[in-house]
Amino acid sequence: MYSILTEPLDKKDILMTRIKRPIEDFIIKRYLKRVGENKNVH
C-alpha cells in the first residue's frame, strides 16, 4: 500500500485534509492489523 502526498490546492483543501487524516489513519491501522493476523494463520 502506498500513500501519495501532495500540496493542498487551496485553503479549503487544507481543512478537508485535516478532517480526513484521522479517518485514513484509522482505516490504515485496521487494515495492517488484519493483514498481520492473516500472516500468522498461514
C-alpha positions as CSV (number, residue, x, y, z in Angstrom):
1,M,0.0,0.0,0.0
2,Y,1.4,3.4,-1.0
3,S,0.4,6.9,0.0
4,I,0.7,9.8,-2.3
5,L,1.4,13.2,-0.6
6,T,0.6,16.3,-2.5
7,E,0.4,20.0,-1.6
8,P,-3.2,21.2,-0.9
9,L,-4.8,23.1,-3.7
10,D,-6.3,25.9,-1.6
11,K,-7.2,26.7,2.0
12,K,-10.5,24.7,1.7
13,D,-8.5,21.6,0.7
14,I,-6.3,22.0,3.9
15,L,-9.4,21.9,6.0
16,M,-10.7,18.7,4.3
17,T,-7.3,17.1,4.7
18,R,-7.2,17.8,8.4
19,I,-10.7,16.3,8.7
20,K,-10.0,13.1,6.6
21,R,-6.5,12.4,8.0
22,P,-7.7,10.7,11.3
23,I,-10.2,8.6,9.4
24,E,-7.5,7.5,6.9
25,D,-5.1,6.6,9.8
26,F,-7.9,4.5,11.5
27,I,-8.6,2.6,8.3
28,I,-4.8,2.0,7.6
29,K,-4.2,0.7,11.1
30,R,-7.2,-1.6,10.9
31,Y,-6.0,-2.9,7.5
32,L,-2.5,-3.5,8.8
33,K,-3.8,-5.3,11.8
34,R,-5.9,-7.7,9.7
35,V,-3.1,-8.3,7.3
36,G,-0.8,-9.2,10.2
37,E,-3.4,-11.5,11.7
38,N,-3.7,-13.3,8.3
39,K,0.0,-13.8,8.1
40,N,0.1,-15.5,11.4
41,V,-2.6,-18.0,10.4
42,H,-0.7,-19.4,7.4
